[in-house]
Amino acid sequence: MDEFYKKDLRKLDRLSDHIAEIGGSWGFICSFFIFLFGWITVNNYLLIEKPYDPYPFILLNLILSTLAAVQAPIILMSTNRAAKRDQARLEMDLEKDLRDLHVDEASHQLLLELKQDVRKIKKKLKVK
């Protein structure tokens, strides 16, 4: 099903799915904390005389705001596509279940007819 769904995706859709996959991972969160810690460390302790982004880290704040502003809609687009894919999967499952139910009903009807035939045969043979 996923291969069937992925074949119709555009390049930007695939890219947003990939970004959402990375952005929603523990690896991204851990590496981002390392980046933040490194940024603060470099600006507060290593570049004491002339930091490129002194406290209160306005450049870092701009980077974080931009990342959040770009990453959130990308993740939402990916989530919306996943919801559509799940809906399509549910509809296909429902169709399959309805076909199976129809087959089960037909089998049940056939068994009832066979049961009636067995009763008729037993009645003719006078067997209980």
Secondary structure, DSSP 8 states (H G I E B T S, - for coil): -HHHHHTT--HHHHHHHHHHHHHTSHHHHHHHHHHHHHHHHIIIIISSSS-SS-TTTHHHHHHHHHHHHHHHHHHHHHHHHHHHHHHHHHHHHHHHHHHHHHHHHHHHHHHHHHHHHHHHHHHHHT--
